[in-house]
Amino acid sequence: MADNTTKVVAPTVEQINADRITEFAEKYWAPHSAQNQQPFDSQIVDDIYLQDIRGSNFSIRRIMVLEFSQYLENYLWPNYKPGASYAHMLSIVNMVNEKFRERVQVWQAFRKNPTHFPDFFQQVLKGLLEDELLINLREQTSLLVFLNHCFNSMEEGLCRDQVKRLVSLSMWVSLQPGRREYEFKKNLKWRKYWKAIQKKDKPEELERLNWERTFLHKLILKFLNILDTITEDGICPLDKIHYCERFLELVTDLEALLPTRRFFNTVLDDSHLVVRCQLSALIKRPEGHLFSQVSRLIIFIINIKYIIM
């Protein structure tokens, strides 16, 4: 599902030149000042994230200035290493999301230096399951948007190699044994593939593999827990509503994309997510209009799939 396009007045050249981001760029990453650049400083990344990205409440105008300075291509990604701070990872995520919003080239910088992309992607997945005290809901919503972009960029080898492990047959490890057996009886070849996967698994990698295989199921459970905290009356934080909307957009795209829906659909059905959404308090609130629309769209896509089958 395409992101809602937000109309924003772009900063002028004068505003960009007078901005503190331009000063940082001149010192640390602008291509024309390469000979006089300061060495990489992770504190600069943290400072920009805390003041200009999160500190501005994720202002699109502030992120546009960072994008104009080529912050992602020349500073964030070339200096990303395993163990980087959450501020570094979230800065990359927000810059990628901005590139998608502006509909410009996104993955070129990652193609040039793909070594640490798997570690970065794993950090994104872990961030999505983190406690809100460490990564708040607004930040996790940005991570959801990024994950959805990755699923919609499966033509890119970098993305495909990471996301395909989340939606393969092995994700059925999160199903109840009875439901899994029922599905195998409907399609005997899946049982054969399932046994082949189990034989291929190495004991020393099993913990990591099972974490990936159950990731989307755990993310669904997290979403349902957040959804259940919303009541019909009283104040409802907008961050919760936006998180729920973005999560359903992710589910919609996973159901709509042929490479992802085959096995994900069974996990989705087993979680009773659609029913829980229809019975939720959010769908009855005035602020839940978009949530209600996306929920109905998921039902429509699922029904179309069964008609085609």
NULUMKOL-742250 format. One record per atom (N, C-alpha, C): x, y, z; atom name. Coordinates in steps of 0.1 Angstrom, whole numbers, plus 2048, in hexadecimal, padded with zeros to 3 digits. Example, Ala and Ser with C-alpha at 12.3 -4.5 7.8 and 13.67 -1.06 7.14 Angstrom:
x y z atome
884 7C7 84E N
87B 7D3 84E CA
884 7DF 84E C
880 7EA 847 N
889 7F5 847 CA
881 800 84F C
***
This chain:
x y z atome
809 7F4 800 N
800 800 800 CA
809 80C 800 C
806 816 7F8 N
80E 822 7F7 CA
80C 82A 803 C
817 831 807 N
816 83A 812 CA
80E 846 80E C
807 84C 818 N
800 858 816 CA
80A 863 814 C
808 86A 808 N
812 875 805 CA
80E 881 80D C
818 886 814 N
816 893 81B CA
81C 89E 814 C
814 8A9 812 N
819 8B5 80B CA
820 8BD 814 C
82D 8C0 811 N
836 8C8 81A CA
83D 8D2 811 C
83D 8DE 816 N
845 8E9 80F CA
853 8E6 811 C
85B 8E4 807 N
869 8E2 808 CA
870 8EE 80D C
87B 8EC 814 N
883 8F8 819 CA
88A 8FE 80D C
88C 90B 80E N
892 913 804 CA
8A1 911 804 C
8A8 915 7FA N
8B7 914 7F9 CA
8BD 91D 805 C
8B7 928 807 N
8BC 931 812 CA
8BB 92A 81F C
8AF 923 822 N
8AD 91C 82E CA
8B7 911 830 C
8B9 909 825 N
8C2 8FE 825 CA
8D0 903 828 C
8D5 90D 822 N
8E2 912 824 CA
8E5 917 832 C
8DA 91C 839 N
8DB 922 846 CA
8D9 917 851 C
8D5 90B 84D N
8D2 900 856 CA
8DE 8FA 85C C
8DC 8F6 869 N
8E8 8EF 870 CA
8EC 8E2 869 C
8E2 8DC 863 N
8E5 8CF 85C CA
8F0 8D2 851 C
8EE 8DD 84A N
8F8 8E0 83F CA
906 8E2 845 C
906 8E8 851 N
913 8EA 858 CA
919 8DC 85B C
911 8D3 860 N
916 8C6 863 CA
91B 8BF 856 C
913 8C0 84C N
917 8BA 83F CA
924 8BF 83A C
927 8CC 83B N
933 8D2 837 CA
93F 8CC 83E C
93D 8C9 84B N
948 8C4 854 CA
94A 8B5 852 C
93F 8AD 84F N
93F 89F 851 CA
93D 897 844 C
934 89B 83B N
931 892 830 CA
92E 898 823 C
92E 8A5 821 N
92C 8AB 814 CA
937 8A7 80A C
933 8A2 7FE N
93E 89D 7F5 CA
948 8A8 7F1 C
943 8B4 7F0 N
94C 8BF 7EB CA
956 8C3 7F6 C
954 8BE 802 N
95E 8C2 80D CA
965 8B6 812 C
967 8AC 809 N
96D 89F 80D CA
97B 8A0 813 C
983 8A9 80E N
991 8AB 812 CA
992 8B0 821 C
988 8B8 825 N
988 8BE 832 CA
97E 8B8 83C C
979 8AC 839 N
96F 8A6 841 CA
974 8A1 84F C
96C 8A2 859 N
96F 89C 866 CA
96C 88D 866 C
973 885 86E N
970 877 86E CA
962 874 874 C
95D 868 871 N
950 865 875 CA
94F 866 884 C
943 86C 889 N
941 86D 897 CA
932 868 89A C
931 85D 8A1 N
924 858 8A3 CA
91B 861 8AC C
921 86A 8B3 N
91A 874 8BB CA
912 87E 8B3 C
918 881 8A7 N
911 889 89D CA
904 883 899 C
905 876 896 N
8F9 86F 891 CA
8EE 86F 89C C
8F2 86C 8A9 N
8E9 86C 8B4 CA
8E3 87A 8B6 C
8EB 884 8B5 N
8E7 892 8B7 CA
8DD 896 8AC C
8E0 893 8A0 N
8D6 897 895 CA
8C9 88F 897 C
8CA 883 89A N
8BE 87B 89C CA
8B5 881 8A7 C
8BC 883 8B3 N
8B4 888 8BF CA
8AF 896 8BD C
8B6 89E 8B5 N
8B2 8AC 8B4 CA
8AA 8AF 8A7 C
8AE 8AA 89C N
8A8 8AD 88F CA
89E 8A3 88A C
89F 897 88E N
895 88D 88A CA
88B 88A 894 C
88F 883 89F N
885 881 8AA CA
881 88E 8B1 C
88B 897 8B3 N
889 8A3 8BA CA
87F 8AC 8B3 C
87E 8AB 8A6 N
875 8B3 89E CA
868 8AC 89C C
866 8A1 8A3 N
85A 899 8A1 CA
859 893 893 C
865 890 88E N
866 88A 880 CA
861 893 875 C
864 8A0 877 N
860 8AA 86D CA
866 8A7 85F C
85D 8A6 856 N
861 8A3 848 CA
86A 8AE 843 C
868 8BA 846 N
871 8C5 842 CA
87F 8C3 847 C
881 8BF 853 N
88E 8BC 859 CA
895 8B0 851 C
88D 8A6 84F N
892 89A 849 CA
896 89D 83A C
88E 8A6 834 N
891 8AA 826 CA
89E 8B1 825 C
8A2 8B9 82F N
8AF 8C0 82F CA
8BA 8B6 830 C
8B8 8AC 839 N
8C2 8A1 83A CA
8C3 899 82D C
8B8 897 826 N
8B8 890 81A CA
8C0 898 80F C
8BD 8A5 80F N
8C4 8AE 805 CA
8D3 8AE 807 C
8D7 8AC 814 N
8E6 8AC 816 CA
8EC 89F 814 C
8E5 895 80F N
8EA 887 80C CA
8EF 880 819 C
8E8 883 824 N
8EB 87D 831 CA
8EC 86E 831 C
8E2 867 82B N
8E2 859 82A CA
8EE 853 822 C
8F0 858 816 N
8FA 853 80D CA
908 855 812 C
90B 861 817 N
918 865 81A CA
91D 864 829 C
913 861 832 N
917 861 840 CA
911 855 847 C
904 854 847 N
8FD 84A 84F CA
901 83B 84A C
8FE 838 83D N
901 82B 839 CA
910 827 838 C
918 82F 833 N
926 82C 832 CA
92D 829 840 C
927 82F 84A N
92D 82D 858 CA
924 824 861 C
91A 81D 85B N
913 814 863 CA
91B 807 865 C
91B 802 872 N
922 7F6 875 CA
919 7EE 87F C
91A 7E1 87F N
913 7D9 889 CA
915 7DE 897 C
90A 7DF 89F N
90B 7E5 8AC CA
909 7F4 8AC C
906 7FA 8A1 N
903 808 8A0 CA
8F7 80C 8AA C
8F6 818 8AE N
8EC 81C 8B7 CA
8DE 81C 8B0 C
8D3 81B 8B8 N
8C6 81C 8B3 CA
8C4 829 8AB C
8CA 834 8B0 N
8C9 841 8A9 CA
8CE 840 89B C
8D9 839 899 N
8DF 837 88C CA
8D6 82F 883 C
8D1 824 888 N
8C8 81C 881 CA
8BB 823 87D C
8B5 82A 887 N
8A9 831 884 CA
8AB 83D 87B C
8B6 843 87B N
8B9 84E 872 CA
8B9 848 863 C
8BF 83D 861 N
8C0 837 854 CA
8B1 833 850 C
8A9 82E 859 N
89C 82A 856 CA
894 836 851 C
895 841 859 N
88D 84D 855 CA
892 854 848 C
89F 853 845 N
8A4 858 838 CA
89F 850 82D C
89E 842 82E N
899 83A 824 CA
88A 83C 822 C
883 83E 82D N
874 841 82B CA
872 84E 824 C
87B 858 827 N
879 865 820 CA
87C 863 811 C
886 85B 80D N
889 859 7FF CA
87D 852 7F8 C
876 849 7FF N
86A 843 7F9 CA
85F 84E 7F8 C
85E 856 802 N
854 861 801 CA
856 86A 7F5 C
863 86D 7F3 N
867 876 7E8 CA
868 86F 7DB C
867 861 7DB N
868 859 7CF CA
875 85B 7C7 C
880 85A 7CF N
88D 85B 7C8 CA
894 84E 7CA C
8A0 84C 7C5 N
8A8 840 7C6 CA
8AA 83D 7D5 C
8A8 831 7D9 N
8A9 82D 7E7 CA
8B5 824 7EA C
8B6 819 7E2 N
8BF 80E 7E6 CA
8CD 80F 7E1 C
8D0 81A 7D9 N
8DD 81B 7D2 CA
8E8 81B 7DC C
8E7 823 7E7 N
8F1 824 7F1 CA
8F4 816 7F8 C
8E9 80E 7FA N
8EB 801 800 CA
8F1 7F7 7F7 C
8EE 7F8 7EA N
8F4 7F0 7E0 CA
903 7F2 7DF C
908 7FE 7E1 N
916 801 7E0 CA
91E 7FB 7EC C
917 7FA 7F7 N
91D 7F5 803 CA
914 7EB 80B C
912 7DF 806 N
907 7D7 80B CA
90B 7CE 817 C
918 7CF 81B N
91D 7C6 825 CA
915 7C5 832 C
911 7D1 837 N
90B 7D1 844 CA
8FB 7D2 844 C
8F6 7D0 838 N
8E7 7D1 837 CA
8E0 7C6 83F C
8E5 7BA 83E N
8DE 7B0 847 CA
8DE 7B3 856 C
8E9 7B9 85B N
8E9 7BD 869 CA
8E0 7C8 86B C
8DF 7D2 862 N
8D6 7DD 863 CA
8C8 7D8 863 C
8C5 7CF 85A N
8B7 7CA 85A CA
8B3 7C3 866 C
8BC 7BB 86C N
8B9 7B4 879 CA
8B7 7BE 884 C
8BE 7C9 884 N
8BC 7D3 88E CA
8AF 7DA 88D C
8AA 7DC 880 N
89D 7E1 87E CA
892 7D7 884 C
894 7CA 881 N
88A 7C1 886 CA
88A 7C0 895 C
895 7C1 89B N
896 7C1 8AA CA
88F 7CE 8AF C
892 7D9 8A8 N
88C 7E5 8AD CA
87D 7E5 8AC C
877 7DE 8A3 N
868 7DD 8A2 CA
862 7D5 8AE C
86A 7CD 8B4 N
865 7C5 8C0 CA
86A 7CB 8CD C
871 7D6 8CD N
876 7DC 8D9 CA
86B 7E2 8E1 C
86E 7E4 8EE N
865 7EA 8F7 CA
864 7F9 8F3 C
858 7FF 8F6 N
855 80D 8F2 CA
85E 816 8FA C
863 812 905 N
86C 81B 90D CA
879 81D 906 C
87D 813 8FE N
88A 815 8F6 CA
888 81B 8E9 C
87E 816 8E2 N
87A 81B 8D4 CA
86B 81E 8D5 C
868 82B 8D5 N
85A 82E 8D6 CA
851 82A 8CA C
844 82B 8CC N
83B 827 8C1 CA
83D 82F 8B4 C
840 83C 8B5 N
842 844 8A9 CA
84E 83F 8A2 C
858 83B 8A9 N
864 835 8A2 CA
861 828 89C C
85A 820 8A4 N
856 812 89F CA
84D 813 893 C
845 81E 892 N
83D 820 886 CA
846 822 87A C
851 82A 87C N
85A 82C 871 CA
861 81F 86C C
864 816 876 N
869 809 873 CA
85F 801 86B C
852 802 86E N
848 7FA 867 CA
848 7FF 858 C
848 80C 857 N
848 812 849 CA
854 80D 841 C
860 80D 848 N
86C 808 841 CA
86B 7F9 83D C
866 7F1 847 N
864 7E3 844 CA
85B 7E0 838 C
850 7E8 837 N
847 7E7 82C CA
84E 7EB 81F C
856 7F5 81F N
85E 7F9 813 CA
867 7ED 80F C
86D 7E6 818 N
876 7DB 815 CA
86E 7D0 80E C
862 7CD 814 N
85A 7C2 80E CA
855 7C6 800 C
853 7D3 7FE N
84F 7D8 7F1 CA
85B 7DA 7E7 C
867 7D7 7EC N
873 7D9 7E3 CA
87A 7CB 7E1 C
872 7C1 7E0 N
878 7B3 7DF CA
87F 7B2 7D1 C
87E 7BB 7C8 N
886 7BA 7BC CA
895 7BE 7BF C
897 7C4 7CB N
8A5 7C7 7CF CA
8AA 7BB 7D7 C
8B5 7B6 7D2 N
8BB 7AA 7D8 CA
8BE 7AC 7E7 C
8C2 7B8 7EB N
8C5 7BB 7F9 CA
8B9 7B8 802 C
8AE 7BD 7FD N
8A1 7BC 805 CA
89C 7AE 804 C
89C 7A8 7F8 N
896 79B 7F6 CA
89D 791 7FF C
8AA 791 800 N
8B1 788 808 CA
8AE 788 817 C
8A9 794 81C N
8A6 795 82A CA
897 792 82C C
88E 797 824 N
880 796 827 CA
87B 788 824 C
881 781 81A N
87B 774 817 CA
87C 76A 822 C
885 76C 82B N
886 762 836 CA
87B 764 840 C
875 770 840 N
86A 773 849 CA
85D 76D 845 C
85B 76A 838 N
84E 766 833 CA
84F 758 82B C
859 750 82E N
85A 743 828 CA
852 739 830 C
852 72D 82B N
84A 722 831 CA
84E 720 840 C
85B 723 843 N
860 721 850 CA
859 72A 85A C
852 734 856 N
84B 73D 860 CA
83F 736 866 C
83B 72A 860 N
830 722 866 CA
834 71C 874 C
841 71E 878 N
845 719 885 CA
83D 720 890 C
837 72C 88D N
82F 733 896 CA
821 72F 897 C
81D 726 88E N
80F 720 88E CA
80D 716 899 C
801 715 89E N
7FE 70A 8A7 CA
800 6FD 89F C
805 6F2 8A6 N
808 6E5 89F CA
7FC 6E0 898 C
7F0 6E1 89E N
7E4 6DC 897 CA
7E1 6E4 88A C
7E2 6F1 88A N
7E0 6F9 87E CA
7EA 6F6 874 C
7F7 6F4 878 N
801 6F1 86E CA
7FE 6E3 867 C
7FA 6DA 86F N
7F7 6CC 86A CA
7EB 6CD 860 C
7E2 6D5 864 N
7D6 6D7 85B CA
7DA 6DD 84D C
7E3 6E6 84E N
7E8 6EC 841 CA
7F0 6E2 839 C
7F8 6DA 840 N
800 6D0 839 CA
7F7 6C5 832 C
7EC 6C2 838 N
7E3 6B8 832 CA
7DC 6BE 826 C
7DB 6CB 825 N
7D5 6D2 81A CA
7DF 6D2 80E C
7EC 6D3 811 N
7F6 6D4 807 CA
802 6CB 80B C
803 6BF 807 N
80C 6B5 80B CA
81B 6BA 808 C
81D 6C1 7FE N
82B 6C5 7FA CA
831 6CE 805 C
828 6D6 80C N
82E 6DF 816 CA
834 6D7 821 C
82E 6CB 825 N
833 6C3 82F CA
841 6BE 82B C
843 6BA 81E N
850 6B6 819 CA
85A 6C1 81B C
856 6CD 817 N
860 6D8 818 CA
863 6DC 826 C
859 6DA 82F N
85A 6DD 83D CA
865 6D4 843 C
864 6C7 840 N
86E 6BD 845 CA
87C 6C0 840 C
87C 6C4 833 N
889 6C8 82D CA
890 6D4 834 C
888 6DD 838 N
88D 6E9 83F CA
892 6E5 84D C
88B 6DC 854 N
88F 6D8 861 CA
89C 6D0 861 C
89E 6C8 856 N
8AB 6C1 855 CA
8B6 6CA 852 C
8B3 6D5 84A N
8BE 6DE 846 CA
8C2 6E7 851 C
8BA 6EA 85B N
8BD 6F3 866 CA
8C9 6EE 86E C
8D2 6F7 871 N
8DE 6F4 879 CA
8DB 6F8 888 C
8DE 6EF 891 N
8DA 6F2 89F CA
8DF 6FF 8A4 C
8EC 703 8A0 N
8F1 70F 8A5 CA
8EB 71C 89F C
8E3 71A 895 N
8DC 726 88F CA
8CD 726 892 C
8C8 71B 899 N
8BA 71A 89B CA
8B3 725 8A2 C
8BA 72B 8AC N
8B4 736 8B4 CA
8B2 742 8AB C
8BC 745 8A3 N
8BB 751 89A CA
8B0 74E 890 C
8B0 742 88A N
8A6 73F 87F CA
898 740 885 C
896 73A 891 N
888 73A 896 CA
884 749 89A C
88D 751 89E N
88A 75F 8A1 CA
885 766 894 C
88C 764 889 N
887 76A 87C CA
87A 764 878 C
879 757 879 N
86D 750 874 CA
860 754 87C C
862 757 889 N
856 75B 891 CA
855 76A 892 C
85D 772 88B N
85D 780 88C CA
84F 787 889 C
84A 783 87D N
83D 78A 87A CA
832 785 883 C
832 779 888 N
828 775 892 CA
829 77D 89E C
836 77F 8A3 N
838 788 8AF CA
834 796 8AD C
836 79B 8A0 N
832 7A9 89D CA
823 7AA 89D C
81C 7A0 898 N
80D 7A0 898 CA
808 7A0 8A7 C
80E 798 8AF N
80A 798 8BE CA
80C 7A5 8C4 C
817 7AC 8C1 N
81A 7B9 8C6 CA
810 7C3 8C2 C
80C 7C2 8B5 N
802 7CB 8B0 CA
7F5 7C9 8B7 C
7F1 7BD 8B9 N
7E4 7BA 8BF CA
7E4 7BF 8CE C
7EF 7BE 8D4 N
7F0 7C3 8E2 CA
7EE 7D2 8E2 C
7F4 7D9 8D9 N
7F3 7E8 8D8 CA
7E4 7EB 8D5 C
7DF 7E4 8CB N
7D1 7E6 8C7 CA
7C7 7E5 8D3 C
7CA 7DB 8DB N
7C1 7D8 8E7 CA
7C2 7E3 8F2 C
7CC 7EB 8F1 N
7CD 7F6 8FB CA
7C5 802 8F8 C
7BF 802 8EB N
7B7 80E 8E7 CA
7A9 80B 8EB C
7A3 814 8F2 N
795 813 8F6 CA
78B 81C 8EE C
77E 819 8EF N
775 821 8E7 CA
773 82F 8EC C
776 831 8F9 N
775 83F 8FE CA
782 844 903 C
783 851 905 N
78F 856 90B CA
799 85A 900 C
7A4 85F 904 N
7AF 864 8FB CA
7B7 858 8F6 C
7B9 858 8E9 N
7C1 84E 8E3 CA
7CD 854 8DC C
7DA 851 8E1 N
7E6 857 8DB CA
7E6 855 8CC C
7E9 85F 8C4 N
7EA 85E 8B6 CA
7F5 854 8B1 C
7FF 853 8B9 N
80A 84A 8B6 CA
805 83C 8B5 C
7FC 838 8BE N
7F6 82B 8BE CA
7EE 829 8B1 C
7E6 833 8AE N
7DD 832 8A2 CA
7E6 830 895 C
7F0 839 894 N
7F9 838 888 CA
800 82B 887 C
805 826 893 N
80B 819 893 CA
802 80E 88E C
7F6 80E 893 N
7EC 804 88E CA
7E9 805 87F C
7E8 811 87A N
7E5 813 86C CA
7F0 80E 864 C
7FD 812 868 N
808 80D 860 CA
80A 7FE 860 C
807 7F8 86C N
808 7EA 86D CA
7FE 7E3 863 C
7F2 7E8 863 N
7E8 7E2 859 CA
7EC 7E4 84B C
7F3 7EF 848 N
7F8 7F2 83A CA
803 7E7 837 C
80B 7E4 840 N
815 7D9 83E CA
80E 7CC 83C C
804 7C9 844 N
7FD 7BC 842 CA
7F6 7BC 834 C
7F0 7C7 830 N
7EA 7C8 823 CA
7F3 7C5 818 C
7FF 7CB 818 N
809 7C8 80E CA
80E 7BA 80E C
810 7B4 81A N
814 7A6 81B CA
80A 79D 815 C
7FD 7A0 817 N
7F2 798 811 CA
7F1 79A 802 C
7F4 7A6 7FD N
7F3 7AA 7EF CA
7FE 7A5 7E6 C
80A 7A3 7EC N
816 79F 7E5 CA
816 790 7E3 C
817 78B 7D7 N
817 77D 7D5 CA
823 775 7DC C
82F 77B 7DC N
83A 774 7E3 CA
839 773 7F2 C
831 77B 7F8 N
830 77C 807 CA
824 776 80D C
819 775 805 N
80C 771 80B CA
80A 762 80D C
812 75A 805 N
80F 74C 805 CA
80F 746 813 C
819 748 81B N
81A 742 828 CA
816 74C 833 C
818 759 830 N
814 763 83A CA
805 763 83D C
7FD 760 832 N
7EE 760 834 CA
7EA 757 83E C
7F0 74B 83F N
7EC 741 849 CA
7EF 746 857 C
7FB 74C 859 N
7FE 751 866 CA
7F5 75C 86A C
7F1 765 860 N
7E8 770 863 CA
7DA 76A 867 C
7D6 760 860 N
7C9 75A 863 CA
7C9 754 871 C
7D4 74D 874 N
7D5 746 881 CA
7D6 750 88D C
7DA 75C 88A N
7DA 766 895 CA
7CD 76D 897 C
7C3 76B 88E N
7B6 772 88F CA
7B7 781 88F C
7C1 786 888 N
7C3 794 888 CA
7B8 79C 882 C
7B2 797 877 N
7A8 79F 870 CA
79B 7A0 879 C
798 795 880 N
78C 795 889 CA
78F 79E 894 C
79B 79E 89A N
79E 7A7 8A5 CA
79D 7B5 8A1 C
7A1 7B8 895 N
7A0 7C6 890 CA
792 7CA 88F C
789 7C2 88A N
77B 7C5 888 CA
774 7C7 895 C
779 7C0 89F N
773 7C1 8AD CA
779 7CC 8B6 C
784 7D2 8B0 N
78B 7DB 8B9 CA
784 7E8 8BC C
788 7EF 8C6 N
782 7FC 8CA CA
786 807 8C0 C
792 806 8BA N
797 810 8B1 CA
78E 811 8A5 C
789 806 8A0 N
781 807 894 CA
774 80E 896 C
770 810 8A3 N
763 816 8A6 CA
766 825 8A9 C
772 829 8AA N
775 837 8AE CA
776 840 8A1 C
773 84D 8A2 N
774 855 896 CA
782 855 890 C
78C 854 899 N
79A 854 894 CA
79E 847 88D C
795 83D 88E N
798 830 888 CA
793 82E 87A C
790 83A 873 N
78A 839 866 CA
794 832 85C C
7A0 837 85C N
7AA 831 853 CA
7AD 822 857 C
7AE 820 864 N
7B0 812 869 CA
7A5 809 864 C
799 80E 864 N
78E 806 860 CA
78E 803 851 C
792 80D 849 N
793 80C 83B CA
79E 801 837 C
7A9 802 83D N
7B4 7F8 83A CA
7B0 7EA 83F C
7A9 7E9 84A N
7A5 7DC 84F CA
79B 7D6 845 C
792 7DE 83F N
789 7D8 835 CA
790 7D5 828 C
79B 7DC 825 N
7A3 7D9 819 CA
7AA 7CC 81B C
7AF 7C9 827 N
7B5 7BC 829 CA
7AB 7B0 827 C
79F 7B2 82C N
794 7A8 82A CA
791 7A6 81B C
791 7B1 814 N
78E 7B1 805 CA
799 7A9 7FE C
7A6 7AC 801 N
7B1 7A5 7FB CA
7B1 796 7FE C
7AE 793 80B N
7AE 784 80E CA
7A3 77D 807 C
797 784 806 N
78C 77D 7FF CA
78F 77C 7F0 C
795 786 7EA N
799 785 7DC CA
7A2 77A 7D9 C
7AC 778 7E3 N
7B5 76D 7E2 CA
7AE 75F 7E1 C
7A5 75E 7EA N
79E 751 7EB CA
795 74F 7DE C
78F 75A 7D9 N
787 758 7CD CA
790 754 7C1 C
79C 75A 7C0 N
7A6 756 7B6 CA
7AA 748 7B7 C
7AD 743 7C4 N
7B1 736 7C6 CA
7A6 72C 7C3 C
***
